[in-house]
Amino acid sequence: MIDTQAKLTAFLPVIKSAAWLALDTEADSLHAYPEKVCLIQISTAAGDRLVDPLADMDINPFLDALAGRELIFHAADYDLRLLRKHHEFTPSVIFDTMLAARLLGERQFGLGALVEKFLGVKLDKGPQKADWAQRPLTPRMEVYARNDTRYLKTLEEKLKAELVTKGRLAWHQESCARLIAESSVPTVIDADSLWRIKGCMFLERPALAILRELWQWREREALAASRPPFFVLSHDTMIALSAAVAEHQPYDQLIPPRMHPRRRENLLTAIRAAQTVPPEQFPEKIVHRSQRPTEAEFRRFRELEKIRDRHAHELSLDPTLIAPKSVLGDLARDWEKCAPELMNWQRELLK
């Protein structure tokens, strides 16, 4: 484990001279709130190492050494967002083995399935839901973490060869570039949307006022306890509580019986505060009205769907990789406006 500045400094020449680099991260999203990057796994021809971003050291020199290099990931989306959010790091070029597998038509594209199929190695599923902030890591956790990057280079070589053979390497390169671009866009926070959880569309305005206050209470509790919000109170319970309170129905039985007395009292305080909100300050209901397609748009949608499905069948691809139905609907309404948002290879297949 690289967990001191001296160890990190000694490791930097290995990174800078490496012919290739494979990377992965582990976070504690199931155990803490907000989550943090707890471990960075890196493999080179020299071996597999674990970097501890929670240790008392500056990891910026490590990230600087990665800049400008192609990094091999598996399912890079979450890793890229974590590294951008917590360490302001965005790679220049990546090779995503999961994306490569999907573009080759693989239906089982988890790392374990691909390593077993292409390399004949069966990985231990291991402690996927472990608390990666704990120190020291258990031996099993270390093995699991190292295996996340150990086989990526060999897997990349096999997948890349197939992409070249099938003429899809450019598709993969464009898809990886899009993934980097999307993960580097700052998240725009809409304060009026944060608390609108699944199920809220069925609530009336008084209940929405209750839900808004309950959500804010849950955020405070989650942050104070450093626990994910769903550990404090589930979405379903929040919806049921909001409806019961707004309709002046008994709601004590909806509160989890094992809730700590202090937290229970804070919850009741939040409910009482929500009940004092005047009607003019109730949140508005958001009604999503889907625009009914014209007959011509519907015909165009069906034409695009047939083109997409034909190519997907011929190429043994998941049709949604070419375009999901929602995108087909947008294209049917306005091709000129929406087609530029597609990647080049997707657009070519839909022409």
Secondary structure, 3 states (H helix, E strand, C coil): CECCHHHHHHHHHHHHHCCCEEEEEEECCCCCCCCCEEEEEEEECCEEEEECCCCCCCCHHHHHHHCCCEEEECCHHHHHHHHHHHHCCCCCEEEEHHHHHHHCCCCCCCHHHHHHHHHCCCCCCCCCCCCCCCCCCCHHHHHHHHHHHHCHHHHHHHHHHHHHHCCCHHHHHHHHHHHHHHHCCCCCCCHHHHCCCCCHHHCCHHHHHHHHHHHHHHHHHHHHHCCCHHHHCCHHHHHHHHHHHHCCCCCHHHCCCCCCHHHHHHHHHHHHHHHCCCHHHCCCCCCCCCCCCCHHHHHHHHHHHHHHHHHHHHHCCCHHHHCCHHHHHHHHHCHHHHHHHCCHHHHHHHC
